[in-house]
């Protein structure tokens, strides 16, 4: 399926298995189907959030 939706190189860390797991978990939680594109967007957003939280933590340790 990876060939259908070409992910950018910055998303190499996102495996097909992780996408499918995200689709299953969030489809059940939201009580509606979640597509692959939406799952990839969710994963990218979680990575961005983690990056921001790490940055905040690093700055707090420098104080």
Protein Blocks (a to p, Z undefined) as FASTA:
>chain_A
ZZmmccdfklmmpcfklmmmmmmmmmmmnopacdfklmmmmmmmmmmmmmmmmmmmmmmm
mZZ
